[in-house]
């Protein structure tokens, strides 16, 4: 009653990382002043149903039904855990899978069997390793001992970290990140970039070893970095932080982006990161054509909104474009923040980095403000902006930090980023296509992009400092 059970909270976080929804169904009471007694981090739960709030309590079947409805699932999709047998029996009567909790550790083991995912050893931003992505641990262990020169034990536990090509490796107190690359060229490019950024004092992971294609360790090029502990915010609403804390985090994100865009391309030797097929002097035209080609190559059925958007983007591309280092997929969930402060300890996800128009990065990190919930990385949750700077404020923060008077043609960059997202979704659908056509999500994204190209974009653009005279033109 005084604090959450550690093994249970670890299981909750592991389950959420795998995409499961979580809920608390509590028979609890009100404290003086009207607050309820619930010693939990409520940000770890999609739904909380309190008996003192809803006027029902377990084992009344109605409170179980209410919880399932708020989760948006049917009772037979729910696993219910409780330490009182009659509460579990009521859940089972409604159609839920019931687990009686006599020992928390044993209950979690039983839950693992039901969900078929590991529920211990949670690390922020990680997923369990699927059978298709398992690493050959014996060969890798021997390589790590030789490459790191550390007194490692023979036992290494691995976890997939963010994607199927990036892994978190744990060995005692030592933790490393292994990133696989498709070719030696891609490997060398990313390593050179990370080392140059480290010299330029941009917070990035430290590369400690690399191995090329000729290796018999993994059969593919890879490199190792030191693991950077800290906070990774996969939910852009940052639940659990107060409004002031949320604002500080977003302000730090923009300052970090400006730091990346200020990197001197000549002194760091990063000038040649530009895509060789990029049209001379018109980065945005090349980008629109590249993503349009990818969309068409993976088109399942015609989507008129996308065709209209491609034409609009090519017609309205900005005449004047700045050129800086581009992160390529800059967003809040690619940043590792310090555990106690809003400082950024590492910027992740550099595989799409190039040289081009920096406003693409800026628009990219503003997308969660407007993404339809089903297409966002927040698994259907609505973006809650309490304390978070609006898109207009983010543009202003960036302009002030970079010494710009205003951001011209803002609606173009926002529309482009949504178009790029539609192209990525289209490719994903085509890759996993199994005889059914589902383009509603792509159409939603395309319509958001079109709104920015016509209505919403101009509304935001006209609200920016110094934009009135330009918009009149």
N, C-alpha and C positions, 0 to 999 in steps of 0.2 A: 504493500500500500504506500510505501514511502518513495520508491523509485522504480523505474522500468527494469525488467529482467534483461540483462545484457544479451544473452543468447537469443532471446526473442526479438530484440531490436535489431540485432545483426541479421536475423532471418528476414525481418520486414524490409530492410534496405536491400538485401540480396534479391528478394522477390520483386521489389519495385524496379530494380535495375534490369530484370528479365522481362518487364512489361506487364506484370500483374498489378491489379488494383488492390489497395489495402483499406481496411475499415476497422473502426473501434465500435463495438456495441456494448455499452457500459451501463450497469445498474449503479448510478452514482447519485450524489446529493449536492445541494447548493450550500455554499459557505455564506457567512454574514456579508451582506453587500451584493448578493445575487450572483457571485461567481461560482462556477462549478469546480469540484475537486477532480482534477484529471492530470496527474503528474507525467505528461507525455509531451514529446515534440510533435505538435499537431501537423506540422508540415510534412511528416512522413506518412500521412493518411489522406486518402481521397475523400473519405466520408467519416464523420464522427456522429454517432447517434447516442445521445445521453438521455437516460430515463427521466431525469429531472427536468429536461427540456420538452420532451414529447409527450409526457404523461402516460407512458407505457413502460413496462419493465419485463425482462426475461423471467419466466419462460413463456410469456404471452406471444403467440405466433405472429401477432400483428407487428411487433417491433422488429422481428426478423424480416418480415416482408417489406417493411419500410426501409430497412437498411439495404436490402437487395435492390429495391426500386431506386434509391438514391445512388447506388453504384451503377445503375443502368444495366443490370444483369438479371437473369432468372435464378431462382433458388438453387437449381441443380448445377449451376456454374460456380457456386460458393463453397469454400471450405471453411468450416466454423470450428474454432478451438475455444475450449472453456474448461475450467477446473471443477465445475459442478455438473454431475451426471445428468440431472433433470434439464439443465440448460442445453446440453448437447443433444439429449433425446428430443427436445422440442425442435431443434434445428433439423435433425434427421427426419422428423415427421413432416416438415415442410419440403423436404427434398434436397437439403444441403448435405454435403459430406461432413460428418462430424468426427472430431478428434478430441478424445478425453485427455486433459493435461494433468497427469500426476507428477511427472518429472519434465521440466521444460526442455531439457536436452533431448530426451527420448521423443517428446512430442514433435520437436523440430525434425528429427530423423524420420518420423512417420510422415510429416508434411513433405519432406524431400521426395519420398517415394510417390506421393500423390502428384506433386507438381513436376517431378522429374528434372529438377535443377538443384545445384548445390545451394545451401542456405547458411553458409558460414564463411568467415574470412572476407567479409565485405571490404572492398576498396572503392573509393569514389570513382565513378565513371567506368567501372569494369562490368563485364559479363562473363558467365561461365564459358569454358571452351567447348564448342561442339565437337562431335566425333570427326567431322570433316576437316577440322582445323587444329587437331592435336599436334604437338611438336614432338620430335624424337628426343626425349629427355636425356637418354644416356649419352648420345653424341653431344648434345648441347651442354650438358654438365661438364664434360671434359673440356670443351671449348672455353666455357666461362672460366674455369680454373686457370687455364693457360693465358687467356686474354686479359683477365682482370688482375691476376697475380694476388688474389685475395684468398684467405684460408676458408674456402667454401666447403660445406658439407656435401655428401653425395646426394642428399635429397633436395630437389628443387620443385617447388609448387608453381604452376603456371596458371594465369588467368588471362582470358582475352580482354583486351583493353581498348574500348571504344569501337574497333573494327576488327574484321577477320584477318587483317595484316599487321596488327599491332598487339603485342603481348606484354603483360606485366609478369616478371619473373621474380619470385621470392625465394630466398635461401637464408634461413636464419634471420639476422638483422639486416641483411643486404637485399636491396631491391633494384632491379634494372628494368628498362623498357627495351624490348626488341621490336624493331620495325622491319618487315620484309618489303622489298622493292621488286618491281617486275623486271628490271634490267640493271646491268652495271652502270649504264649511263644515268638512269634515274637515281641510283644509289649515290654516285659521285656528285650529282647536281645538288641533292638535298644535304649531303654532308658538307659540301663547300659552302652552301648557303648558311647552315647552322653555325659553322665556325666563323664565317665573316660577321654574322649578326652578334655572336658572342664578343668578338673584338670591338664591335660598334656599341657594346653595352646594351643591346636589346635583350630582355630576359628570355632566353631559350634554353632547352635542355643541353647538357654537356655530353658531347659524343666521346665515348671511351674506347670503342672498337668497331671495326667494320670487316665484312667478309664478302667476297665477290662470288660470281656464278660458279667458278671452278670448285667451290667448296663441296665437300660431301657431308656437311653438317645438316643443312636444310634443303639443299638442292636449289636454292634461290638466293639472290643477294640479300643481305640484311646488315643492319648496324645496331649497336647498343648505345643507350644513353643512361645516365644516372636517373633514377626515379625522383621526381620532384613532388614531395608531399604538399598537400594544401587542399583548398576547397575548389571544386569544379561545379558550377551552377548549370545543371542541365535544364532546369526550369527557368526561363528568362524572367519570370515574375519574382524570383528569389524569395519564396516563402520562408518564413522563419526570421527574416531580417526586418527591422523596423524601417519606416519610410526614410529616415535620414541615412541609415546604413545602405539601403538600396540605391539612393542617389549617389552616395560616395563610390559605390562599386561601379556604377555606370560612368561617372565622371573619370574614374581611373581607367576604365576601358577605353574611353576616347583619348585620354592622354597617351595611353600605350599605342593606340593606332597612329597617333601623330608622331610618336617616336619612330615607328616603323617607316612612315612616309618621309621622315627627315633623313633617313640613311643615305649617305653619299654614295651613289652608284659607282663613281670612278675610283675613289679611294678604297672601296671594299671589293672592287673587281666584279661587281654584280651586274654590270651593264648588259652582258650577253645573255641574261636570263630571259630576255624578250623572246616570244615565240617567233621562230624564223619565218613562219607563213604570215605573220602580221603585216597588214598593208602599211607601207611606209607613211608615218605621220597620222594614221587614223586607226588607232587601237580599237575604238568602239565599233567601227564598221566591221573590222575583222572578227570581233567577238560576236556580234549579232549574226554574221554569216556562219560562223563556226557552230553556234548553238542551233541556228535554224537548220543547218545541214544535219546535225545530230538528231533533231526532233523529227525531221522528215524521214530519216533513215530508220527510225524506230516507230513510225506512226502506225497505230492499229486501225484507226478510222479517222476521217477528216474532222478537224475541230476548227470551225470558221473563226472563232475568237482568236486563235493563235495565228492563223494566216493574216488576219487584219492587223494583229499586233506586230508581226514581223515587218510588214510594209510600213507601219507607223514608225518603228524604231529606225529603220534605214533612212526614212525621210527626215526624221527629226534629230539625228545624231548631232552632238555638239561640234561646232566648228573649232573651238579652242579647247584643247585638252592638256592638262598637266601630265607629266610623266614622273613616276616615282616607283619605288619597290612596292609591289602589291602582295599582300598575304594570300589572297585568292579565295579564302573561305572564312573571313574574319567574322567572329561572333563571340558572344559571351561564353558559350560552352567550350571554346577552344582556349580559354585562359585558366591558368591555375593561380588562385589567389592565396595569399598567406592565411594561415589558420586563424589568426587573431586580428589582422588589419586588412584594409581594402587594397593593399599593395599586390601587384601582379608579380608572381615568382617565375612564371614560364608561359610563353605563347606556344601553343601546339598547332598541329595540322598544317604544315608548310608544303605539302605535296603539290598544290596547285599554284604555288607562288610564281610570279612573273614580273615583268616590268610593264607598266601601263598607267591608265587613268586611276588615281587613288580614290575617286569618288565612288567607284564600284565597291570598294571595301566599306566605305561609310554607309552606303545604301544597304549593303548586305547585313550589317549589324543592326539595322533598324527594321528588318523584315518581321521579326516576331511581334512587333506592335500591331501588324495588320494581317498576318497569316490566318487563314481559316483554321480553327482548332484541329481538324482532322489531318491537315497537311503539316502541322507544326511538329517540332521535336518534343512537345509537351504531352503527347499521347492524349489529345482531345481536350486538354484543359484550356479554359479561356485565359488569355493574357490579362493579368490584373496589374494595372499601372500605378497603384498607390505608392507615391514617393519616387517613382521612376521618371526620369525626364521624358517628355514627349518627343516625338520625332523632330518637331520643330526646334525644341531646346537642344537636342543632340546635334543638329546641324549648326546651331549657333555656337555651341561649345567647341565644335571642331573648327569652325571659321575663326573664332577668337584665338584659339590655341595656335592655329597655323598662320594667323595674320592675314586672313582673307576678308574682304568686305562683304561678300555674299557668295552663295553657291548657285551659279547659273544653271539653268536646265535641270533642276533637281528632279522634276517629274520623269525625265528620261531615264535617269539612273535607277530610280525606284522601279519603274516599269521594266527595265532591262533585267533587274535581279529577279523579279517574279517570273519573267519569261524564261530565264535560265533555270529557275526552279521547276517550271513546267516541263522543260526539256529533260531535266534529270528524272523527274517522275515518269515521263513517257518512256525513257530508256529502261527504268526499273520495271515498269509494267510489261514492256516487251520481253525483257529477260525472263520474267517469271510467268509469262503468258501461258495459260493452260486451257484455252478454249472458251474463256469468257471475256467479255469486254467491259471494262470499268474505267470510264474516262471522266467521271464526275469530278474527281479530285483535281485532275488537270484542268478541267473547265473552270473550276472555282478559282484556281491560281491565275488562269488566263484572264478571268474577269476582274480580279483584283488588280492585275497589271494594267488592264485597259482603263480601269477607274483612275489609276494614277496618271495614265497617259492623257486623260481627258478632264475629269472632274477633280478627284481627290488630290492629284499631284499639283494642279494649278492652285488649289486652295492652300496647300502647305507652302508652295513656292512663293505665293504672294504674301504670306505671313512673315517671310524672312526679312531681316534688316537689309535695307538697300535694294530690295527687289522690285519695288513699285515702278520705278522708271524703266527698268528692263522689261517688266511684264507688259507695260504699255506699248513698248516697241513690238 
